């Protein structure tokens, strides 16, 4: 159990790297939402352009694919969600 302490430099490095990845994953999702709200677009599915209170004037140009860099970061992240 001595290896799972912050005195072990390898474990300490792992904790720091995992913390940075978790913070990145959480912040990227919120930054994406904020950006989508600012430009009123960036939706991924055709059903996302329905008229709703959050999207009062839908436009087919609002549909955008997720950037490959973000998608790769989410797929390679150790904190990825399981698909149902």
Beta strands, then each sheet from edge to edge (+ up, - down):
end
